[in-house]
Amino acid sequence: MRKILENREKLLSLCDAYETVTGTRPSLSVPWRHSQYGIRGDFLEFVKSGGKRMTSAEAVRRFFEAQTQAAMPAKASSSHRTKQADAEIDRLTAPVRKGRKRVAVA
């Protein structure tokens, strides 16, 4: 939440900030929930000014980036898993391949 103030980002209402980034105006409840409850542990940064929640377009972009990274599938931690998976596939498909005849293609 301090990045907004430290970076001296332009403060906008929650909906205005979302509209600036996405080009569409969300329902007020969407950015409010993102700032209040968050998603997967990530919260939309905001400051309160006169009882009103304010954020910046940069904060919305950071929030979207965090959500995108959280949604990306994790890479295999090592090639060992890949080798195990390949060995398992070979083991399961060996009986199928054993019965096939190879045909020479000219």
Gaussian input, Z-matrix of N, CA and C with variables (Angstrom, degrees):
# hf/3-21g

backbone

0 1
 N
 C     1     B1
 C     2     B2     1     A1
 N     3     B3     2     A2     1     D1
 C     4     B4     3     A3     2     D2
 C     5     B5     4     A4     3     D3
 N     6     B6     5     A5     4     D4
 C     7     B7     6     A6     5     D5
 C     8     B8     7     A7     6     D6
 N     9     B9     8     A8     7     D7
 C    10    B10     9     A9     8     D8
 C    11    B11    10    A10     9     D9
 N    12    B12    11    A11    10    D10
 C    13    B13    12    A12    11    D11
 C    14    B14    13    A13    12    D12
 N    15    B15    14    A14    13    D13
 C    16    B16    15    A15    14    D14
 C    17    B17    16    A16    15    D15
 N    18    B18    17    A17    16    D16
 C    19    B19    18    A18    17    D17
 C    20    B20    19    A19    18    D18
 N    21    B21    20    A20    19    D19
 C    22    B22    21    A21    20    D20
 C    23    B23    22    A22    21    D21
 N    24    B24    23    A23    22    D22
 C    25    B25    24    A24    23    D23
 C    26    B26    25    A25    24    D24
 N    27    B27    26    A26    25    D25
 C    28    B28    27    A27    26    D26
 C    29    B29    28    A28    27    D27
 N    30    B30    29    A29    28    D28
 C    31    B31    30    A30    29    D29
 C    32    B32    31    A31    30    D30
 N    33    B33    32    A32    31    D31
 C    34    B34    33    A33    32    D32
 C    35    B35    34    A34    33    D33
 N    36    B36    35    A35    34    D34
 C    37    B37    36    A36    35    D35
 C    38    B38    37    A37    36    D36
 N    39    B39    38    A38    37    D37
 C    40    B40    39    A39    38    D38
 C    41    B41    40    A40    39    D39
 N    42    B42    41    A41    40    D40
 C    43    B43    42    A42    41    D41
 C    44    B44    43    A43    42    D42
 N    45    B45    44    A44    43    D43
 C    46    B46    45    A45    44    D44
 C    47    B47    46    A46    45    D45
 N    48    B48    47    A47    46    D46
 C    49    B49    48    A48    47    D47
 C    50    B50    49    A49    48    D48
 N    51    B51    50    A50    49    D49
 C    52    B52    51    A51    50    D50
 C    53    B53    52    A52    51    D51
 N    54    B54    53    A53    52    D52
 C    55    B55    54    A54    53    D53
 C    56    B56    55    A55    54    D54
 N    57    B57    56    A56    55    D55
 C    58    B58    57    A57    56    D56
 C    59    B59    58    A58    57    D57
 N    60    B60    59    A59    58    D58
 C    61    B61    60    A60    59    D59
 C    62    B62    61    A61    60    D60
 N    63    B63    62    A62    61    D61
 C    64    B64    63    A63    62    D62
 C    65    B65    64    A64    63    D63
 N    66    B66    65    A65    64    D64
 C    67    B67    66    A66    65    D65
 C    68    B68    67    A67    66    D66
 N    69    B69    68    A68    67    D67
 C    70    B70    69    A69    68    D68
 C    71    B71    70    A70    69    D69
 N    72    B72    71    A71    70    D70
 C    73    B73    72    A72    71    D71
 C    74    B74    73    A73    72    D72
 N    75    B75    74    A74    73    D73
 C    76    B76    75    A75    74    D74
 C    77    B77    76    A76    75    D75
 N    78    B78    77    A77    76    D76
 C    79    B79    78    A78    77    D77
 C    80    B80    79    A79    78    D78
 N    81    B81    80    A80    79    D79
 C    82    B82    81    A81    80    D80
 C    83    B83    82    A82    81    D81
 N    84    B84    83    A83    82    D82
 C    85    B85    84    A84    83    D83
 C    86    B86    85    A85    84    D84
 N    87    B87    86    A86    85    D85
 C    88    B88    87    A87    86    D86
 C    89    B89    88    A88    87    D87
 N    90    B90    89    A89    88    D88
 C    91    B91    90    A90    89    D89
 C    92    B92    91    A91    90    D90
 N    93    B93    92    A92    91    D91
 C    94    B94    93    A93    92    D92
 C    95    B95    94    A94    93    D93
 N    96    B96    95    A95    94    D94
 C    97    B97    96    A96    95    D95
 C    98    B98    97    A97    96    D96
 N    99    B99    98    A98    97    D97
 C   100   B100    99    A99    98    D98
 C   101   B101   100   A100    99    D99
 N   102   B102   101   A101   100   D100
 C   103   B103   102   A102   101   D101
 C   104   B104   103   A103   102   D102
 N   105   B105   104   A104   103   D103
 C   106   B106   105   A105   104   D104
 C   107   B107   106   A106   105   D105
 N   108   B108   107   A107   106   D106
 C   109   B109   108   A108   107   D107
 C   110   B110   109   A109   108   D108
 N   111   B111   110   A110   109   D109
 C   112   B112   111   A111   110   D110
 C   113   B113   112   A112   111   D111
 N   114   B114   113   A113   112   D112
 C   115   B115   114   A114   113   D113
 C   116   B116   115   A115   114   D114
 N   117   B117   116   A116   115   D115
 C   118   B118   117   A117   116   D116
 C   119   B119   118   A118   117   D117
 N   120   B120   119   A119   118   D118
 C   121   B121   120   A120   119   D119
 C   122   B122   121   A121   120   D120
 N   123   B123   122   A122   121   D121
 C   124   B124   123   A123   122   D122
 C   125   B125   124   A124   123   D123
 N   126   B126   125   A125   124   D124
 C   127   B127   126   A126   125   D125
 C   128   B128   127   A127   126   D126
 N   129   B129   128   A128   127   D127
 C   130   B130   129   A129   128   D128
 C   131   B131   130   A130   129   D129
 N   132   B132   131   A131   130   D130
 C   133   B133   132   A132   131   D131
 C   134   B134   133   A133   132   D132
 N   135   B135   134   A134   133   D133
 C   136   B136   135   A135   134   D134
 C   137   B137   136   A136   135   D135
 N   138   B138   137   A137   136   D136
 C   139   B139   138   A138   137   D137
 C   140   B140   139   A139   138   D138
 N   141   B141   140   A140   139   D139
 C   142   B142   141   A141   140   D140
 C   143   B143   142   A142   141   D141
 N   144   B144   143   A143   142   D142
 C   145   B145   144   A144   143   D143
 C   146   B146   145   A145   144   D144
 N   147   B147   146   A146   145   D145
 C   148   B148   147   A147   146   D146
 C   149   B149   148   A148   147   D147
 N   150   B150   149   A149   148   D148
 C   151   B151   150   A150   149   D149
 C   152   B152   151   A151   150   D150
 N   153   B153   152   A152   151   D151
 C   154   B154   153   A153   152   D152
 C   155   B155   154   A154   153   D153
 N   156   B156   155   A155   154   D154
 C   157   B157   156   A156   155   D155
 C   158   B158   157   A157   156   D156
 N   159   B159   158   A158   157   D157
 C   160   B160   159   A159   158   D158
 C   161   B161   160   A160   159   D159
 N   162   B162   161   A161   160   D160
 C   163   B163   162   A162   161   D161
 C   164   B164   163   A163   162   D162
 N   165   B165   164   A164   163   D163
 C   166   B166   165   A165   164   D164
 C   167   B167   166   A166   165   D165
 N   168   B168   167   A167   166   D166
 C   169   B169   168   A168   167   D167
 C   170   B170   169   A169   168   D168
 N   171   B171   170   A170   169   D169
 C   172   B172   171   A171   170   D170
 C   173   B173   172   A172   171   D171
 N   174   B174   173   A173   172   D172
 C   175   B175   174   A174   173   D173
 C   176   B176   175   A175   174   D174
 N   177   B177   176   A176   175   D175
 C   178   B178   177   A177   176   D176
 C   179   B179   178   A178   177   D177
 N   180   B180   179   A179   178   D178
 C   181   B181   180   A180   179   D179
 C   182   B182   181   A181   180   D180
 N   183   B183   182   A182   181   D181
 C   184   B184   183   A183   182   D182
 C   185   B185   184   A184   183   D183
 N   186   B186   185   A185   184   D184
 C   187   B187   186   A186   185   D185
 C   188   B188   187   A187   186   D186
 N   189   B189   188   A188   187   D187
 C   190   B190   189   A189   188   D188
 C   191   B191   190   A190   189   D189
 N   192   B192   191   A191   190   D190
 C   193   B193   192   A192   191   D191
 C   194   B194   193   A193   192   D192
 N   195   B195   194   A194   193   D193
 C   196   B196   195   A195   194   D194
 C   197   B197   196   A196   195   D195
 N   198   B198   197   A197   196   D196
 C   199   B199   198   A198   197   D197
 C   200   B200   199   A199   198   D198
 N   201   B201   200   A200   199   D199
 C   202   B202   201   A201   200   D200
 C   203   B203   202   A202   201   D201
 N   204   B204   203   A203   202   D202
 C   205   B205   204   A204   203   D203
 C   206   B206   205   A205   204   D204
 N   207   B207   206   A206   205   D205
 C   208   B208   207   A207   206   D206
 C   209   B209   208   A208   207   D207
 N   210   B210   209   A209   208   D208
 C   211   B211   210   A210   209   D209
 C   212   B212   211   A211   210   D210
 N   213   B213   212   A212   211   D211
 C   214   B214   213   A213   212   D212
 C   215   B215   214   A214   213   D213
 N   216   B216   215   A215   214   D214
 C   217   B217   216   A216   215   D215
 C   218   B218   217   A217   216   D216
 N   219   B219   218   A218   217   D217
 C   220   B220   219   A219   218   D218
 C   221   B221   220   A220   219   D219
 N   222   B222   221   A221   220   D220
 C   223   B223   222   A222   221   D221
 C   224   B224   223   A223   222   D222
 N   225   B225   224   A224   223   D223
 C   226   B226   225   A225   224   D224
 C   227   B227   226   A226   225   D225
 N   228   B228   227   A227   226   D226
 C   229   B229   228   A228   227   D227
 C   230   B230   229   A229   228   D228
 N   231   B231   230   A230   229   D229
 C   232   B232   231   A231   230   D230
 C   233   B233   232   A232   231   D231
 N   234   B234   233   A233   232   D232
 C   235   B235   234   A234   233   D233
 C   236   B236   235   A235   234   D234
 N   237   B237   236   A236   235   D235
 C   238   B238   237   A237   236   D236
 C   239   B239   238   A238   237   D237
 N   240   B240   239   A239   238   D238
 C   241   B241   240   A240   239   D239
 C   242   B242   241   A241   240   D240
 N   243   B243   242   A242   241   D241
 C   244   B244   243   A243   242   D242
 C   245   B245   244   A244   243   D243
 N   246   B246   245   A245   244   D244
 C   247   B247   246   A246   245   D245
 C   248   B248   247   A247   246   D246
 N   249   B249   248   A248   247   D247
 C   250   B250   249   A249   248   D248
 C   251   B251   250   A250   249   D249
 N   252   B252   251   A251   250   D250
 C   253   B253   252   A252   251   D251
 C   254   B254   253   A253   252   D252
 N   255   B255   254   A254   253   D253
 C   256   B256   255   A255   254   D254
 C   257   B257   256   A256   255   D255
 N   258   B258   257   A257   256   D256
 C   259   B259   258   A258   257   D257
 C   260   B260   259   A259   258   D258
 N   261   B261   260   A260   259   D259
 C   262   B262   261   A261   260   D260
 C   263   B263   262   A262   261   D261
 N   264   B264   263   A263   262   D262
 C   265   B265   264   A264   263   D263
 C   266   B266   265   A265   264   D264
 N   267   B267   266   A266   265   D265
 C   268   B268   267   A267   266   D266
 C   269   B269   268   A268   267   D267
 N   270   B270   269   A269   268   D268
 C   271   B271   270   A270   269   D269
 C   272   B272   271   A271   270   D270
 N   273   B273   272   A272   271   D271
 C   274   B274   273   A273   272   D272
 C   275   B275   274   A274   273   D273
 N   276   B276   275   A275   274   D274
 C   277   B277   276   A276   275   D275
 C   278   B278   277   A277   276   D276
 N   279   B279   278   A278   277   D277
 C   280   B280   279   A279   278   D278
 C   281   B281   280   A280   279   D279
 N   282   B282   281   A281   280   D280
 C   283   B283   282   A282   281   D281
 C   284   B284   283   A283   282   D282
 N   285   B285   284   A284   283   D283
 C   286   B286   285   A285   284   D284
 C   287   B287   286   A286   285   D285
 N   288   B288   287   A287   286   D286
 C   289   B289   288   A288   287   D287
 C   290   B290   289   A289   288   D288
 N   291   B291   290   A290   289   D289
 C   292   B292   291   A291   290   D290
 C   293   B293   292   A292   291   D291
 N   294   B294   293   A293   292   D292
 C   295   B295   294   A294   293   D293
 C   296   B296   295   A295   294   D294
 N   297   B297   296   A296   295   D295
 C   298   B298   297   A297   296   D296
 C   299   B299   298   A298   297   D297
 N   300   B300   299   A299   298   D298
 C   301   B301   300   A300   299   D299
 C   302   B302   301   A301   300   D300
 N   303   B303   302   A302   301   D301
 C   304   B304   303   A303   302   D302
 C   305   B305   304   A304   303   D303
 N   306   B306   305   A305   304   D304
 C   307   B307   306   A306   305   D305
 C   308   B308   307   A307   306   D306
 N   309   B309   308   A308   307   D307
 C   310   B310   309   A309   308   D308
 C   311   B311   310   A310   309   D309
 N   312   B312   311   A311   310   D310
 C   313   B313   312   A312   311   D311
 C   314   B314   313   A313   312   D312
 N   315   B315   314   A314   313   D313
 C   316   B316   315   A315   314   D314
 C   317   B317   316   A316   315   D315

   B1=1.4406
   B2=1.5195
   B3=1.2912
   B4=1.4640
   B5=1.5183
   B6=1.3488
   B7=1.4631
   B8=1.5185
   B9=1.3163
   B10=1.4613
   B11=1.5210
   B12=1.3253
   B13=1.4581
   B14=1.5208
   B15=1.3418
   B16=1.4613
   B17=1.5228
   B18=1.3279
   B19=1.4650
   B20=1.5247
   B21=1.3195
   B22=1.4723
   B23=1.5250
   B24=1.3361
   B25=1.4560
   B26=1.5277
   B27=1.3187
   B28=1.4639
   B29=1.5248
   B30=1.3177
   B31=1.4576
   B32=1.5207
   B33=1.3261
   B34=1.4562
   B35=1.5268
   B36=1.3162
   B37=1.4592
   B38=1.5267
   B39=1.3291
   B40=1.4636
   B41=1.5244
   B42=1.3296
   B43=1.4676
   B44=1.5270
   B45=1.3319
   B46=1.4631
   B47=1.5286
   B48=1.3217
   B49=1.4654
   B50=1.5250
   B51=1.3386
   B52=1.4657
   B53=1.5259
   B54=1.3276
   B55=1.4593
   B56=1.5265
   B57=1.3114
   B58=1.4605
   B59=1.5243
   B60=1.3256
   B61=1.4685
   B62=1.5257
   B63=1.3231
   B64=1.4663
   B65=1.5201
   B66=1.3226
   B67=1.4577
   B68=1.5189
   B69=1.3229
   B70=1.4662
   B71=1.5169
   B72=1.2895
   B73=1.4610
   B74=1.5310
   B75=1.3384
   B76=1.4622
   B77=1.5301
   B78=1.2975
   B79=1.4549
   B80=1.5272
   B81=1.3003
   B82=1.4626
   B83=1.5314
   B84=1.3321
   B85=1.4636
   B86=1.5291
   B87=1.3315
   B88=1.4719
   B89=1.5358
   B90=1.3358
   B91=1.4674
   B92=1.5276
   B93=1.3272
   B94=1.4602
   B95=1.5272
   B96=1.3425
   B97=1.4784
   B98=1.5135
   B99=1.3337
   B100=1.4601
   B101=1.5246
   B102=1.3238
   B103=1.4695
   B104=1.5288
   B105=1.3124
   B106=1.4676
   B107=1.5260
   B108=1.3276
   B109=1.4634
   B110=1.5263
   B111=1.3236
   B112=1.4546
   B113=1.5180
   B114=1.3222
   B115=1.4586
   B116=1.5140
   B117=1.3326
   B118=1.4685
   B119=1.5309
   B120=1.3091
   B121=1.4599
   B122=1.5145
   B123=1.3147
   B124=1.4655
   B125=1.5172
   B126=1.3217
   B127=1.4569
   B128=1.5184
   B129=1.3199
   B130=1.4524
   B131=1.5216
   B132=1.3243
   B133=1.4579
   B134=1.5304
   B135=1.3265
   B136=1.4607
   B137=1.5136
   B138=1.3133
   B139=1.4573
   B140=1.5258
   B141=1.3148
   B142=1.4577
   B143=1.5218
   B144=1.3048
   B145=1.4500
   B146=1.5203
   B147=1.3105
   B148=1.4525
   B149=1.5150
   B150=1.3332
   B151=1.4539
   B152=1.5182
   B153=1.3283
   B154=1.4592
   B155=1.5261
   B156=1.3224
   B157=1.4616
   B158=1.5192
   B159=1.3185
   B160=1.4581
   B161=1.5292
   B162=1.3075
   B163=1.4591
   B164=1.5183
   B165=1.3108
   B166=1.4613
   B167=1.5202
   B168=1.3101
   B169=1.4651
   B170=1.5258
   B171=1.3244
   B172=1.4627
   B173=1.5283
   B174=1.3302
   B175=1.4649
   B176=1.5223
   B177=1.3241
   B178=1.4689
   B179=1.5210
   B180=1.3251
   B181=1.4713
   B182=1.5187
   B183=1.3352
   B184=1.4703
   B185=1.5255
   B186=1.3322
   B187=1.4589
   B188=1.5295
   B189=1.3357
   B190=1.4589
   B191=1.5238
   B192=1.3233
   B193=1.4670
   B194=1.5241
   B195=1.3256
   B196=1.4737
   B197=1.5222
   B198=1.3252
   B199=1.4618
   B200=1.5287
   B201=1.3116
   B202=1.4633
   B203=1.5181
   B204=1.3339
   B205=1.4616
   B206=1.5228
   B207=1.3272
   B208=1.4696
   B209=1.5201
   B210=1.3231
   B211=1.4622
   B212=1.5262
   B213=1.3312
   B214=1.4599
   B215=1.5242
   B216=1.3431
   B217=1.4623
   B218=1.5204
   B219=1.3013
   B220=1.4681
   B221=1.5172
   B222=1.3160
   B223=1.4595
   B224=1.5218
   B225=1.3160
   B226=1.4687
   B227=1.5204
   B228=1.3217
   B229=1.4591
   B230=1.5174
   B231=1.3291
   B232=1.4534
   B233=1.5194
   B234=1.3242
   B235=1.4568
   B236=1.5173
   B237=1.3403
   B238=1.4636
   B239=1.5238
   B240=1.3301
   B241=1.4639
   B242=1.5212
   B243=1.3147
   B244=1.4557
   B245=1.5129
   B246=1.3234
   B247=1.4605
   B248=1.5267
   B249=1.3372
   B250=1.4601
   B251=1.5211
   B252=1.3199
   B253=1.4656
   B254=1.5248
   B255=1.3351
   B256=1.4596
   B257=1.5217
   B258=1.3358
   B259=1.4655
   B260=1.5249
   B261=1.3155
   B262=1.4648
   B263=1.5273
   B264=1.3247
   B265=1.4644
   B266=1.5265
   B267=1.3237
   B268=1.4640
   B269=1.5296
   B270=1.3312
   B271=1.4625
   B272=1.5257
   B273=1.3272
   B274=1.4559
   B275=1.5291
   B276=1.3109
   B277=1.4653
   B278=1.5196
   B279=1.3246
   B280=1.4657
   B281=1.5255
   B282=1.3374
   B283=1.4660
   B284=1.5293
   B285=1.3158
   B286=1.4603
   B287=1.5159
   B288=1.3119
   B289=1.4639
   B290=1.5184
   B291=1.3240
   B292=1.4523
   B293=1.5313
   B294=1.3254
   B295=1.4508
   B296=1.5223
   B297=1.3035
   B298=1.4622
   B299=1.5139
   B300=1.3249
   B301=1.4655
   B302=1.5152
   B303=1.2969
   B304=1.4478
   B305=1.5190
   B306=1.2955
   B307=1.4695
   B308=1.5238
   B309=1.3047
   B310=1.4607
   B311=1.5307
   B312=1.3134
   B313=1.4502
   B314=1.5171
   B315=1.3330
   B316=1.4584
   B317=1.4876
   A1=111.27
   A2=115.66
   A3=119.22
   A4=112.04
   A5=117.52
   A6=119.52
   A7=111.06
   A8=116.58
   A9=120.18
   A10=109.92
   A11=116.64
   A12=120.65
   A13=111.51
   A14=117.41
   A15=120.37
   A16=111.69
   A17=116.52
   A18=120.96
   A19=112.57
   A20=116.00
   A21=121.85
   A22=111.55
   A23=114.33
   A24=120.20
   A25=109.79
   A26=115.83
   A27=121.50
   A28=108.98
   A29=116.21
   A30=121.34
   A31=111.02
   A32=114.71
   A33=122.74
   A34=108.07
   A35=116.59
   A36=118.20
   A37=107.62
   A38=116.82
   A39=120.42
   A40=111.40
   A41=116.81
   A42=120.30
   A43=112.15
   A44=117.04
   A45=120.11
   A46=111.11
   A47=117.03
   A48=120.39
   A49=110.52
   A50=117.27
   A51=120.16
   A52=110.67
   A53=116.36
   A54=120.40
   A55=111.04
   A56=117.53
   A57=121.79
   A58=110.76
   A59=116.58
   A60=120.87
   A61=111.94
   A62=117.32
   A63=120.73
   A64=114.00
   A65=117.12
   A66=120.08
   A67=113.12
   A68=117.34
   A69=120.93
   A70=108.59
   A71=116.34
   A72=121.17
   A73=109.26
   A74=117.25
   A75=119.21
   A76=111.20
   A77=115.43
   A78=120.42
   A79=107.10
   A80=117.66
   A81=121.23
   A82=111.93
   A83=116.70
   A84=119.39
   A85=112.99
   A86=118.11
   A87=120.72
   A88=111.43
   A89=120.28
   A90=118.02
   A91=112.46
   A92=117.34
   A93=119.11
   A94=109.65
   A95=116.94
   A96=120.41
   A97=110.97
   A98=117.69
   A99=120.89
   A100=111.18
   A101=117.24
   A102=119.90
   A103=111.54
   A104=117.62
   A105=121.55
   A106=112.63
   A107=117.19
   A108=121.76
   A109=113.84
   A110=116.97
   A111=120.47
   A112=111.91
   A113=114.92
   A114=123.15
   A115=106.95
   A116=116.57
   A117=123.05
   A118=112.04
   A119=116.49
   A120=120.55
   A121=115.08
   A122=118.44
   A123=122.00
   A124=109.32
   A125=116.49
   A126=122.59
   A127=110.04
   A128=115.68
   A129=120.74
   A130=108.07
   A131=116.48
   A132=120.99
   A133=109.42
   A134=116.27
   A135=120.22
   A136=109.33
   A137=115.49
   A138=122.95
   A139=106.15
   A140=115.99
   A141=119.74
   A142=108.69
   A143=114.29
   A144=120.62
   A145=107.30
   A146=116.70
   A147=120.58
   A148=113.02
   A149=116.73
   A150=120.89
   A151=113.97
   A152=117.35
   A153=121.80
   A154=109.60
   A155=116.93
   A156=120.70
   A157=109.67
   A158=115.12
   A159=121.71
   A160=107.83
   A161=116.46
   A162=121.72
   A163=107.74
   A164=117.27
   A165=121.08
   A166=109.17
   A167=116.37
   A168=120.78
   A169=109.88
   A170=117.07
   A171=120.79
   A172=110.67
   A173=116.94
   A174=120.83
   A175=110.46
   A176=116.99
   A177=120.46
   A178=109.57
   A179=117.21
   A180=120.36
   A181=110.77
   A182=118.50
   A183=121.17
   A184=110.85
   A185=116.51
   A186=121.19
   A187=110.33
   A188=117.36
   A189=120.89
   A190=111.03
   A191=117.10
   A192=120.80
   A193=110.42
   A194=117.05
   A195=120.42
   A196=110.78
   A197=117.20
   A198=121.01
   A199=111.20
   A200=116.66
   A201=120.49
   A202=110.28
   A203=116.73
   A204=120.35
   A205=111.29
   A206=117.29
   A207=120.82
   A208=111.56
   A209=117.12
   A210=120.89
   A211=112.99
   A212=117.08
   A213=120.47
   A214=109.33
   A215=118.06
   A216=119.37
   A217=110.15
   A218=114.56
   A219=119.74
   A220=109.36
   A221=115.90
   A222=120.59
   A223=108.72
   A224=116.09
   A225=119.99
   A226=107.79
   A227=116.04
   A228=119.62
   A229=112.51
   A230=117.18
   A231=118.71
   A232=109.11
   A233=115.21
   A234=119.30
   A235=110.66
   A236=116.73
   A237=121.21
   A238=110.22
   A239=117.07
   A240=120.29
   A241=110.96
   A242=116.48
   A243=120.51
   A244=110.26
   A245=116.99
   A246=120.43
   A247=110.78
   A248=116.52
   A249=119.86
   A250=110.43
   A251=117.07
   A252=121.12
   A253=110.33
   A254=117.64
   A255=120.99
   A256=111.30
   A257=116.54
   A258=120.41
   A259=110.82
   A260=117.40
   A261=121.40
   A262=110.52
   A263=117.47
   A264=121.16
   A265=110.21
   A266=116.76
   A267=120.35
   A268=111.02
   A269=116.34
   A270=120.62
   A271=110.59
   A272=116.84
   A273=120.46
   A274=113.02
   A275=117.37
   A276=119.80
   A277=112.98
   A278=119.44
   A279=122.35
   A280=112.20
   A281=120.40
   A282=118.73
   A283=112.15
   A284=117.79
   A285=120.93
   A286=110.01
   A287=116.71
   A288=120.79
   A289=111.91
   A290=117.12
   A291=121.52
   A292=111.18
   A293=117.61
   A294=122.09
   A295=114.34
   A296=118.84
   A297=121.36
   A298=111.38
   A299=114.80
   A300=119.79
   A301=107.14
   A302=115.40
   A303=119.77
   A304=109.35
   A305=114.88
   A306=119.94
   A307=107.46
   A308=115.11
   A309=120.35
   A310=108.42
   A311=115.35
   A312=120.51
   A313=108.28
   A314=115.17
   A315=119.28
   A316=111.88
   D1=-22.38
   D2=-178.53
   D3=-77.93
   D4=-21.66
   D5=-178.58
   D6=-59.62
   D7=-35.70
   D8=-179.76
   D9=-59.58
   D10=-45.18
   D11=-177.97
   D12=-78.90
   D13=-39.52
   D14=-178.90
   D15=-64.00
   D16=-39.80
   D17=-178.28
   D18=-85.72
   D19=-1.44
   D20=-178.98
   D21=53.40
   D22=46.35
   D23=179.87
   D24=-75.07
   D25=149.93
   D26=-179.13
   D27=-70.02
   D28=123.83
   D29=-179.02
   D30=-81.82
   D31=135.62
   D32=177.92
   D33=-134.47
   D34=161.86
   D35=172.97
   D36=-66.57
   D37=161.32
   D38=-177.55
   D39=-55.27
   D40=-48.97
   D41=-178.04
   D42=-66.95
   D43=-38.79
   D44=178.78
   D45=-63.65
   D46=-39.47
   D47=179.52
   D48=-65.56
   D49=-43.71
   D50=177.20
   D51=-62.48
   D52=-41.83
   D53=-179.40
   D54=-64.25
   D55=-37.07
   D56=178.25
   D57=-62.00
   D58=-40.49
   D59=-176.46
   D60=-80.43
   D61=-46.10
   D62=-172.06
   D63=-94.74
   D64=-23.18
   D65=-177.06
   D66=87.75
   D67=-4.84
   D68=176.41
   D69=-126.17
   D70=146.83
   D71=-178.46
   D72=-90.11
   D73=120.81
   D74=-179.46
   D75=-82.63
   D76=168.06
   D77=170.05
   D78=-65.09
   D79=146.44
   D80=-178.22
   D81=-57.48
   D82=-31.06
   D83=-175.99
   D84=-67.32
   D85=-27.55
   D86=-176.49
   D87=-65.97
   D88=-60.07
   D89=179.82
   D90=-66.63
   D91=-28.18
   D92=178.02
   D93=-64.62
   D94=-44.84
   D95=177.55
   D96=-62.67
   D97=-40.07
   D98=-179.95
   D99=-64.03
   D100=-32.87
   D101=178.48
   D102=-82.58
   D103=-32.93
   D104=-176.79
   D105=-82.77
   D106=-49.39
   D107=-172.99
   D108=-109.18
   D109=-25.73
   D110=-179.82
   D111=74.40
   D112=179.28
   D113=175.84
   D114=-136.53
   D115=126.44
   D116=178.61
   D117=50.59
   D118=37.15
   D119=176.85
   D120=86.77
   D121=-4.36
   D122=177.63
   D123=-101.59
   D124=134.91
   D125=-178.64
   D126=-119.50
   D127=145.95
   D128=172.57
   D129=-73.45
   D130=126.72
   D131=179.65
   D132=-69.25
   D133=142.07
   D134=177.41
   D135=-154.49
   D136=162.75
   D137=170.57
   D138=-128.97
   D139=154.67
   D140=178.08
   D141=-103.99
   D142=131.46
   D143=178.33
   D144=-130.96
   D145=111.12
   D146=-178.76
   D147=62.86
   D148=32.93
   D149=-179.87
   D150=81.87
   D151=1.45
   D152=-179.31
   D153=-109.01
   D154=135.91
   D155=178.59
   D156=-78.70
   D157=130.74
   D158=179.44
   D159=-126.07
   D160=146.71
   D161=176.52
   D162=-143.23
   D163=-172.21
   D164=179.92
   D165=-129.44
   D166=161.86
   D167=176.76
   D168=-62.52
   D169=-35.96
   D170=179.27
   D171=-64.77
   D172=-39.04
   D173=178.56
   D174=-65.42
   D175=-38.79
   D176=177.54
   D177=-64.70
   D178=-42.02
   D179=178.01
   D180=-62.72
   D181=-41.71
   D182=177.34
   D183=-62.12
   D184=-41.02
   D185=178.85
   D186=-63.47
   D187=-46.05
   D188=178.77
   D189=-62.57
   D190=-40.36
   D191=179.13
   D192=-63.29
   D193=-42.47
   D194=178.10
   D195=-62.56
   D196=-39.57
   D197=178.53
   D198=-67.59
   D199=-37.89
   D200=178.60
   D201=-65.35
   D202=-44.18
   D203=179.00
   D204=-63.50
   D205=-38.58
   D206=179.48
   D207=-67.61
   D208=-29.17
   D209=-178.11
   D210=-84.16
   D211=-15.32
   D212=-178.55
   D213=-70.75
   D214=138.89
   D215=178.30
   D216=-67.54
   D217=142.53
   D218=179.48
   D219=-71.58
   D220=142.04
   D221=177.15
   D222=-76.08
   D223=154.48
   D224=176.47
   D225=-60.24
   D226=134.08
   D227=-175.26
   D228=-70.74
   D229=-22.83
   D230=177.97
   D231=-154.75
   D232=164.39
   D233=178.07
   D234=-74.51
   D235=-11.92
   D236=178.35
   D237=-60.38
   D238=-41.62
   D239=178.65
   D240=-63.47
   D241=-39.44
   D242=179.37
   D243=-65.19
   D244=-42.18
   D245=178.90
   D246=-64.90
   D247=-39.11
   D248=177.27
   D249=-63.89
   D250=-43.06
   D251=179.80
   D252=-63.98
   D253=-43.14
   D254=178.35
   D255=-62.60
   D256=-41.43
   D257=178.69
   D258=-63.96
   D259=-39.95
   D260=179.12
   D261=-65.95
   D262=-41.27
   D263=177.54
   D264=-63.35
   D265=-43.93
   D266=178.38
   D267=-61.59
   D268=-41.08
   D269=-179.38
   D270=-64.26
   D271=-42.16
   D272=-176.94
   D273=-75.67
   D274=-30.10
   D275=-177.79
   D276=-95.31
   D277=-5.20
   D278=-179.00
   D279=-59.28
   D280=-45.72
   D281=179.70
   D282=-62.67
   D283=-33.30
   D284=179.62
   D285=-69.14
   D286=-44.70
   D287=-178.40
   D288=-70.23
   D289=-30.23
   D290=-176.82
   D291=-62.85
   D292=-37.19
   D293=-177.74
   D294=-79.78
   D295=-11.04
   D296=-177.67
   D297=-82.25
   D298=145.16
   D299=175.53
   D300=-99.28
   D301=140.61
   D302=177.89
   D303=-86.45
   D304=134.61
   D305=-179.76
   D306=-114.97
   D307=129.37
   D308=179.49
   D309=-76.18
   D310=132.91
   D311=178.70
   D312=-106.28
   D313=128.72
   D314=-177.83
   D315=-86.21

